[in-house]
Amino acid sequence: ATARMVHSAQAMVFTSPVVSFMHDEVVENENCSSDSESAMPLDSYVDFKKTLSIRDLSFVYDGVDLPALDAINLDIDVGSMTGFIGASGAGKSTLIDCLLGLIQPLSGEMKVDGKLITSGNVTSWQKQLGYVSQEIYLLDGSLRDNIGFGIPPDAIDELKIHNAIERAQLTKFITSLPDGLETRVGERGVRLSGGQRQRLAIARAFYKDSPIIILDEATSALDTESELIVQEALEKLITDRTTIVIAHRLSTIENANKIIVLDKGEIVETGTHDILIENKACLLYTS
């Protein structure tokens, strides 16, 4: 019982910034008029063509003394693959939440091709992001609704749905179901295996067709057979896209252009896979 209480308390501390952000977004949207889109400022559009620059980015959770991120500086070039690795608590997920615009940093900034990401243009930035994590949020609805997540049912493009299913290697599974795409996944996808949930998330990313893909330990919870299938689908997904990967082992990101090792909220090493393997000191931060 004590362990569950501690786990729940930690979860509340960790998720409270995201809840606060979502609350502020809901309030802001409720206060907007119906013609708010036409009233958007001219600089609200963000278009990633060259470089995402992060400068002196820091974040501290409420009630915690040590920063989760401490003066992070890095550049991510368009078309590149950047990997993040580090032990639990190193700051990987917090950094990704900042990149996703889910939490606001305590200090520092993110710029896309020189344009500062602000509350006024973060929505435009988020529209360019596809996200696949080890824990997938699924509606208690049909497979079709979950692939076209966030889109009204009558506006879902059937051609794009079937293309996404094929590229995510879900065709055989879905055609074997009596109700096909109308099959309900159950609350939080309880009727699907871990590998099927991951491929559904990949199909969702294919449907959205975002130029930037963020993979947050997307295969870490799968058995070996499922991981191989999901990895094949992921390789198709990230082709010709800018990719940001959180990994739990170096082998997962051996093809990354740049691997960043995080420890206690700081960048402690940067290099290619071969360089980090040669410099065995990186193993101190990834166990």
Steps between C-alpha positions, in 0.01 A plus 500: 500500500783739585669431168179575311458828691857604417450406133174698486662804662786489250254472212310804625817709522617385158170560316382819673681736254328327207159518672554872569595557136193315372276694740639831373450386139136407565430833671669689218302311234173567682579870503576509129232616258382282212706700251817466706690337213468811285617706796820300548814714493709486185793340682292208634614264224815293556669322211797274577734511201851519648574480872328464837719682752470454876685746722547493880181297548426426866203351683426431866199305628305652787619374835827364360832668578714368215415607143365236262678690221798726561609743225453267201658619173468310173413528132290255297531528122217424263517146362730380777454227760584605855506249784472565874618246753551496875399323817154539652456854630764648269251747352419332169120504534499854639699621200258328261203659682665839443554418131135396472391828656325318786692683772653844513871517591604697806754684286662479160347484155425290194532649154397351166701653217560800723134542603434476873241242605239680713147441622386679185657255255545178699186351342651544155817330624306210652321435170837408350573237764417130493541319833533128573568398859506179703163595652244576232182693573211324329134594485241243601386508140566332167835435337407758235428766763832432672705526181325823403538625857359848553321508164118493478386154376338644187822683409737201516665429165449130421786485249740646757369259764567194284840631395592556866382149593711340227815695585458421871471128416148471639320383185509126578385555858210732412372288208489200737250679725126448436432872538823616337566869555179529702641270769498677836832497683355513852596738776868594459530236227453200729391282207833552323843357568792730574636464148160569345460815710842622389422436133170682543694800633734475199199489266372814674834670432492388134149643468608834647808496272701731724845612380644450852467169684568458872548143624489471878637154585242367255615136512633467855192320638472240222621142474771423245267379224264797531793742521636378165163552328450843655860601420440420131194726500691774681779491245244568227347779708822692560629479141555852361381663822670679786509249784553543874538177697509426871669163542569264786805346333762625253433227242152645438648825370820380335401673173441840661696794363550619856445334837464712813565346842305660786571469871323688782353749254826581326662402170812308599605355165421543131615292204424229250433141606857395421651788693290431808581130489870583477464741792381248758432778749152534342411165659510670839193702406287237326484215749 
